[in-house]
Amino acid sequence: MNAVEVTAAAREMMSFTLLIVSPFLLAAVVASLGVGLLQASTRMNDLTLSFVPRFVAVLLMIYLGANWAGARMTAYIERAAVTAGTLRE
């Protein structure tokens, strides 16, 4: 494996990681935005109020998106194993 192939594999891995993590991060950002707007409009600054909805949103997204993420990760690992097997020959 030369430097170009290593760089391409690292780039693919990083973009795949970003693809897998983005729905969960998006859920946290949307929940934080909603809670922030609620806190700003009611002038309520409670630390628990900002943590619990974000936590619940991420847990809900994990529950809903685990099957999708697992299928994507399985396909990526299979593709990487096939690629690594062909490079050794």
C-alpha positions as CSV (number, residue, x, y, z in Angstrom):
1,M,0.0,0.0,0.0
2,N,1.5,3.3,-1.0
3,A,0.9,6.8,0.4
4,V,-1.9,7.6,-2.0
5,E,-3.9,4.6,-1.1
6,V,-3.5,5.3,2.6
7,T,-4.6,8.9,2.1
8,A,-7.6,7.8,0.1
9,A,-8.6,5.2,2.7
10,A,-8.2,7.8,5.6
11,R,-10.3,10.3,3.6
12,E,-13.0,7.8,3.0
13,M,-13.0,6.7,6.7
14,M,-13.3,10.3,7.9
15,S,-16.2,11.2,5.5
16,F,-17.9,7.9,6.5
17,T,-17.6,8.8,10.2
18,L,-19.0,12.3,9.5
19,L,-21.9,10.7,7.6
20,I,-22.7,8.3,10.4
21,V,-22.5,10.8,13.2
22,S,-24.3,13.7,11.6
23,P,-27.9,12.7,12.3
24,F,-27.1,12.3,16.0
25,L,-25.4,15.7,16.1
26,L,-28.2,17.3,14.2
27,A,-30.7,16.0,16.8
28,A,-28.6,17.5,19.6
29,V,-28.3,20.9,17.8
30,V,-32.0,21.1,17.0
31,A,-32.9,20.2,20.6
32,S,-30.4,22.8,21.9
33,L,-31.8,25.4,19.6
34,G,-35.4,24.7,20.7
35,V,-34.5,24.8,24.4
36,G,-32.4,27.9,23.9
37,L,-35.3,29.7,22.4
38,L,-37.6,28.5,25.2
39,Q,-35.2,29.7,27.8
40,A,-34.7,33.0,26.1
41,S,-38.4,33.6,25.8
42,T,-39.2,32.7,29.4
43,R,-35.9,33.9,31.0
44,M,-35.5,30.5,32.7
45,N,-31.9,29.5,33.0
46,D,-31.9,26.0,34.4
47,L,-29.0,23.7,33.6
48,T,-31.2,20.6,33.8
49,L,-33.6,22.1,31.3
50,S,-30.9,22.4,28.7
51,F,-29.4,19.0,29.3
52,V,-32.4,16.6,29.5
53,P,-34.1,17.5,26.2
54,R,-30.8,17.2,24.3
55,F,-30.1,13.9,26.0
56,V,-33.6,12.6,25.2
57,A,-33.3,13.8,21.6
58,V,-30.0,12.0,21.0
59,L,-31.3,8.8,22.7
60,L,-34.4,8.9,20.5
61,M,-32.2,9.4,17.4
62,I,-30.0,6.5,18.4
63,Y,-33.1,4.3,18.8
64,L,-34.5,5.4,15.4
65,G,-31.2,5.5,13.5
66,A,-29.3,2.5,15.0
67,N,-30.5,0.1,12.2
68,W,-29.5,2.5,9.5
69,A,-26.1,3.2,11.1
70,G,-25.5,-0.5,11.7
71,A,-26.3,-1.4,8.1
72,R,-24.0,1.4,6.8
73,M,-21.1,0.3,9.1
74,T,-21.5,-3.3,8.1
75,A,-21.4,-2.5,4.4
76,Y,-18.3,-0.3,5.0
77,I,-16.5,-3.0,6.9
78,E,-17.3,-5.6,4.3
79,R,-16.1,-3.3,1.5
80,A,-12.9,-2.5,3.5
81,A,-12.3,-6.2,4.1
82,V,-12.7,-7.1,0.4
83,T,-10.4,-4.2,-0.5
84,A,-7.8,-5.3,2.0
85,G,-8.0,-8.9,0.8
86,T,-7.4,-7.9,-2.8
87,L,-4.5,-5.7,-1.9
88,R,-2.6,-8.5,-0.1
89,E,-2.7,-10.8,-3.2
